[in-house]
Each structure stands twice: as C-alpha cells, then as structure tokens.
Amino acid sequence: MATTTTALSAATLNGRHHKTALTVFMIIVVAHWAEHLVQAMQVYAWGWPLAEARGVLGLPFPWLVTSEWMHYGYALLMLVGLILLRKGFTGSARTWWNISLGIQVWHHLEHLLLLLQKLSGVYLMGKPVPTSLLQLVWPRMELHLFYNAVVFAPMVVAMVLHRRARAGATCTCAVAH
C-alpha cells in the first residue's frame, strides 16, 4: 500500500511546497549566476587571464571549469527545475516563466552539443575545442553570461508576479496584502 502523505510529487511541488521548491531552485540558480559574475570580474575588473579566471569554486577545483559534464548537468537541472515548477505559475507569471523555459531549452541544447563534441572528439567547424553554435559569434564566457542573464531575467519577473498572486492560489508563495 503506497502512501501519498510524504511523497514529493509535481502536484505538491506546485502546491504546498512550491515556495520551498522555488527557494531551493533559486539558491542554486543564483549561486551559479554568481560564479559567472565572479569569473567576469576576475577577467574584466582584476585583469586575470581567462585561463586563470575560474570563478569561486573553480579556483580550488579547476576541473569544474572545463568539465562539460558539470556544465551539461547544470543546464539539465535548470531545464528540469523550470519544467517541474511551471504548473505552479498562472497568468502573466506563467508567460514569463515559459519565456525563461524556452530560452533554457536552447541553452540546454547548446550544452548538449558541447558535451557530445567532448565525448566524440569531433568539434564543430574544425575548432580546437568543443564549440556551441552561438559561440561561433561570441566568446564562451561572455555567451554564458548572456545566457544566464536572459534565462534569469524572465524567471525573476515570473516570480515577482507569482508572489503578487491573488487569494485562492494553490501554493504559499503569495505575499499577504
């Protein structure tokens, strides 16, 4: 006999546990975003060579910066989080969440392309390293800053709108007025 009282299902993630799930998801997202911002500061503010600018975690664990598995895993985690938490959003908040999700689908595909190149040893357009499609136009560090910004911005708009939700919402995210 299965019990449903303690199971974390998509329904509870988008209902009574939505606020907690969103908080955990956003902590992960902001920590990742901060890593990219620190790396950009290391290059542009402190003048570090790109090869030495590895963010915070990349300094003690340099393999993290070059691990396509780690980058792909994060892109997949973002995609799954955006999909799992989507049903908790309604109205214009859902629209903004969907925009973030759509952009993340593309970002995920770019990381899948990078991972497949790393695994196969065959690189896009004969480049010496795994290269994403938009990386043919923009350098990788700047491209990932861009990706993180354009996924994060509509996500924040969605969350602000969601927290302003009216009474009767199925989760506890709404702020009392």
C-alpha positions in Angstrom: 0.0 0.0 0.0 1.6 3.3 -1.1 1.3 6.4 1.0 1.0 9.9 -0.6 1.4 11.9 2.6 5.1 12.3 2.4 5.8 11.9 -1.3 7.1 14.9 -3.2 5.1 14.9 -6.4 4.8 17.5 -9.1 1.4 18.4 -7.5 3.0 19.1 -4.1 6.0 20.9 -5.6 3.5 23.2 -7.3 1.1 23.4 -4.3 2.0 23.4 -0.7 5.8 23.0 -1.3 6.0 25.5 -4.1 7.6 28.3 -2.1 10.2 25.9 -0.6 10.9 24.3 -4.0 11.3 27.8 -5.7 13.6 28.9 -2.9 15.9 25.9 -3.2 15.8 26.3 -7.0 16.7 30.0 -6.8 19.5 29.4 -4.4 21.1 27.0 -6.9 20.4 29.4 -9.8 21.8 32.5 -8.0 24.9 30.5 -6.9 25.6 29.5 -10.5 24.9 33.1 -11.7 27.4 34.4 -9.1 30.1 32.0 -10.3 29.8 33.5 -13.8 29.8 37.1 -12.4 32.9 36.4 -10.3 34.6 34.9 -13.4 33.8 38.1 -15.4 35.1 40.2 -12.5 38.3 38.2 -12.5 38.8 38.9 -16.2 37.5 42.5 -16.6 37.9 44.1 -13.2 41.0 42.3 -11.9 42.7 41.7 -15.3 43.2 37.9 -14.8 43.9 35.9 -17.9 40.8 33.9 -18.9 42.6 30.6 -18.2 43.1 31.6 -14.6 39.6 33.1 -14.1 37.6 30.2 -12.8 35.0 31.8 -10.5 35.0 30.9 -6.9 34.6 27.1 -7.0 36.9 26.8 -10.0 39.9 28.1 -8.0 40.2 25.1 -5.7 38.6 22.7 -8.2 39.9 23.8 -11.6 38.4 20.8 -13.4 34.9 22.2 -12.8 35.5 25.0 -15.4 36.4 22.6 -18.1 34.0 19.8 -17.2 31.4 19.6 -20.0 29.6 17.0 -17.8 29.2 19.5 -15.0 28.0 22.3 -17.3 25.6 20.0 -19.0 24.3 18.7 -15.7 23.6 22.2 -14.5 21.8 23.1 -17.8 19.7 19.9 -17.4 19.0 20.7 -13.8 17.8 24.2 -14.8 15.6 22.7 -17.5 14.1 20.1 -15.2 13.5 22.7 -12.5 11.8 25.1 -14.9 9.6 22.3 -16.2 8.7 20.8 -12.7 7.9 24.2 -11.2 6.0 25.6 -14.2 2.5 24.4 -13.2 2.6 26.5 -10.0 2.6 29.7 -12.1 -0.5 31.2 -13.6 -1.4 34.1 -15.8 1.3 36.5 -16.8 3.7 34.9 -14.3 3.3 31.6 -16.3 4.1 33.5 -19.6 7.3 34.9 -18.2 8.3 31.5 -16.7 7.6 30.0 -20.2 9.9 32.6 -21.8 12.7 31.5 -19.3 11.9 27.9 -20.1 12.1 28.4 -23.8 15.4 30.1 -23.6 16.7 27.4 -21.3 15.7 24.7 -23.8 18.0 26.4 -26.3 20.8 26.8 -23.7 20.4 23.1 -22.8 20.7 22.1 -26.5 23.9 24.2 -26.7 25.4 22.4 -23.7 24.3 19.0 -25.1 26.1 19.9 -28.4 29.2 20.8 -26.3 29.0 17.5 -24.4 28.6 15.4 -27.5 31.6 17.1 -29.1 33.7 16.4 -25.9 32.6 12.8 -25.9 33.2 12.2 -29.6 36.3 14.3 -30.1 34.7 15.8 -33.2 34.4 19.6 -32.8 32.1 21.9 -34.6 33.6 23.6 -37.8 37.0 22.1 -37.0 37.5 24.2 -33.9 40.2 23.0 -31.5 37.7 22.8 -28.6 34.0 21.9 -28.2 32.1 24.9 -29.5 28.4 25.8 -29.3 26.5 27.4 -32.2 26.4 30.9 -30.8 30.0 30.5 -29.6 30.9 30.8 -33.3 29.9 34.5 -32.9 30.6 35.3 -29.2 33.3 34.1 -26.8 32.2 31.4 -24.4 32.5 33.4 -21.1 30.5 36.3 -22.5 28.0 34.0 -24.1 27.3 32.2 -20.8 26.9 35.5 -19.0 24.3 36.4 -21.7 22.5 33.0 -21.5 22.3 33.2 -17.7 21.0 36.8 -17.8 18.3 36.0 -20.4 17.2 32.9 -18.6 17.3 34.6 -15.2 15.6 37.9 -16.0 12.2 36.5 -17.1 12.4 34.0 -14.2 12.7 36.9 -11.8 9.7 38.7 -13.4 7.7 35.5 -13.2 8.5 35.1 -9.5 7.6 38.7 -8.7 4.3 38.4 -10.5 3.7 35.0 -8.9 4.3 36.3 -5.4 1.6 39.0 -6.1 -0.9 36.3 -6.9 -4.4 36.7 -5.5 -6.1 34.7 -2.8 -7.0 31.2 -3.8 -3.6 30.3 -5.2 -2.7 26.7 -4.7 0.7 27.5 -3.1 2.0 29.5 -0.3 4.1 31.9 -2.4 1.7 34.8 -2.5 2.6 37.7 -0.2 -0.2 38.9 2.1 -1.5 42.3 1.1 
